Amino acid sequence: MQGFILNLNKVKDEDLIVTIISRENLDTLYRFYGARHGVINLGFKIDYEKEASSKSTIYRLKDVIHIGFKWINDYKLLRVWQDFCALFYKHLKDAEELDEFYFELLDSASKNWGRQNPKRVAVESYIKLLRYEGRLHKEFECFLCSAPIVEDEISLIRAFLPTHKGCTHTFGIKKDALLELFENDSTLFLSDEEIERLWYILLEGL
C-alpha cells in the first residue's frame, strides 16, 4: 500500500514509531533500525507493508520503497511540504475513522507542489479541506462580534474564520480575492503578501 509519512518519533536504539496516512486509514507502525533500511523522512510518500508482531500490539513497518517527488531535492519546497504534512498529523491523530479524501488531498497537492508557489497550493488545499469538513465560512460575518463585514478588506483568524480588521487588528485581505478563493479554490487574485498571511494562519492548525 502507499501512504504519506505524517509523523516520526525516535524510540530506543534509533528505532522509529511512524505514522502514515493511506487511502484506508492512519497507520502507526514500528520500524526497527538497520543498515539495510532506506532513509525515510516526514512528508515522504512510500510504498510499504505492515506485519503483525507476536511481541507487540503495534504492527511492524516493512518493505519500504520511497516514491520520490520531482521537487524532493529542493530544500525550500521540502521544508514547506513537511510543515504542511505535520499539520495533518495533529488534525487527524485522534480520528476513529478516516475517509480517503485526506490522502487524495495530499496526493494532489504533492503533484502541484513544484509547479507553483507551494504556499498557494497549501492554501487552496486547505479550502477544500474546510469545505469537506463543513467548516468553510463564506457568509463574511465577524466571528468575534457577529456583525456583517461590509468593508473591502477582511481579516482571518485560525481556521480562516472571518473578522473585522478593527476587531483583530491584523492584516486585511481583499474581500473579492477571498470570495474567489472560497468559491473556486483559487488564489489567482491574492498577492504574495496575502498568501504569506494565509500560510501563517494555516500553521496555527487545521
ZIQUI-V797690 format. One record per pair of residues at least 24 apart in sequence whose C-alpha atoms are under 10 Angstrom apart, sorted by the first residue. I is the first residue (numbers start at 1). J is the second residue. Records with the same first field share a line. If there is no record, write none. Layout:
I->J / J
This chain:
1->46 / 47 / 48 / 49 / 50 / 64
2->45 / 46 / 47 / 48 / 49 / 64 / 65 / 66 / 67 / 103
3->27 / 43 / 44 / 45 / 46 / 47 / 48 / 67 / 103 / 106 / 107
4->41 / 42 / 43 / 44 / 45 / 46 / 47 / 67 / 85 / 103 / 106 / 107
5->40 / 41 / 42 / 43 / 44 / 45 / 46 / 82 / 85 / 86 / 89
6->41 / 42 / 43 / 44 / 45 / 82 / 83 / 84 / 85 / 86 / 87 / 88 / 89 / 90 / 92 / 93
7->41 / 42 / 43 / 82 / 85 / 86 / 87 / 88 / 89 / 90 / 93
8->40 / 41 / 42 / 43 / 86
16->61
17->58 / 60 / 61
18->42 / 60 / 61
19->89 / 93
20->44 / 45 / 46 / 48 / 89 / 103
21->45 / 85 / 88 / 89 / 92 / 93 / 98 / 100 / 102 / 103 / 106
22->46 / 47 / 98 / 99 / 100 / 102 / 103 / 104
23->98 / 99 / 100 / 101 / 102 / 103 / 104
24->97 / 98 / 99 / 100 / 101 / 103
25->95 / 96 / 97 / 98 / 99 / 100 / 102 / 103
26->89 / 92 / 93 / 94 / 95 / 96 / 97 / 98 / 99 / 103
27->58 / 59 / 61 / 93
28->58 / 59 / 60 / 61 / 93
29->57 / 58 / 59 / 60 / 61 / 62
30->56 / 58 / 59 / 60 / 61 / 62
31->59 / 60 / 61 / 62 / 64
32->60 / 61 / 62
37->62 / 63 / 64 / 65
38->63 / 64 / 65 / 66
39->64 / 65 / 66
40->64 / 65 / 66
41->66 / 82
42->78 / 79 / 81 / 82 / 83 / 85 / 86
43->72 / 78 / 79 / 80 / 81 / 82 / 83 / 84 / 85 / 86 / 106 / 110
44->68 / 69 / 72 / 78 / 81 / 82 / 85 / 110
45->69 / 106 / 107 / 110
69->110 / 111 / 113 / 114
70->110 / 111 / 113 / 114
71->110 / 111 / 112 / 113 / 114 / 115
72->113 / 114
74->114
76->118
77->113 / 114 / 117 / 118 / 119
78->113 / 114 / 118
80->113 / 118 / 119 / 122 / 199
81->106 / 109 / 110 / 113 / 118 / 119 / 122
83->203
84->118 / 119 / 122 / 123 / 126 / 199 / 202 / 203 / 205 / 206
85->122
86->203 / 205
87->202 / 203 / 204 / 205 / 206
88->205 / 206
89->206
90->205 / 206
91->205 / 206
92->206
101->128 / 129 / 132
102->129 / 132
105->129
117->192 / 195
119->187 / 192 / 195 / 196 / 198 / 199 / 200 / 202
120->185 / 186 / 187 / 188 / 190 / 192 / 195 / 196 / 198 / 199
121->185 / 186 / 187
122->195 / 198 / 199 / 202
123->181 / 185 / 186 / 187 / 195 / 196 / 198 / 199 / 201 / 202
124->181 / 182 / 184 / 185 / 186 / 187
125->185 / 186
126->159 / 160 / 185 / 199 / 202 / 206
127->159 / 160 / 181 / 182 / 183 / 184 / 185 / 186
128->181 / 182 / 183 / 184 / 185
129->206
130->159 / 160 / 182 / 206
131->182 / 183 / 185
135->159 / 160 / 161
136->160 / 161 / 162 / 182 / 183
137->161 / 162 / 182
138->162 / 178 / 179 / 182 / 183
139->179
140->164 / 175 / 178 / 179
142->167
143->167
144->168
149->175
150->175
151->175
152->176
153->177 / 178
154->178
155->197 / 198
156->197 / 198 / 201
157->198 / 200 / 201 / 202 / 204
158->198 / 200 / 201 / 202 / 203 / 204 / 205 / 206
159->198 / 201 / 202 / 203 / 204 / 205 / 206
160->198 / 201 / 202 / 206
170->197
171->197 / 198
172->197
173->197 / 198
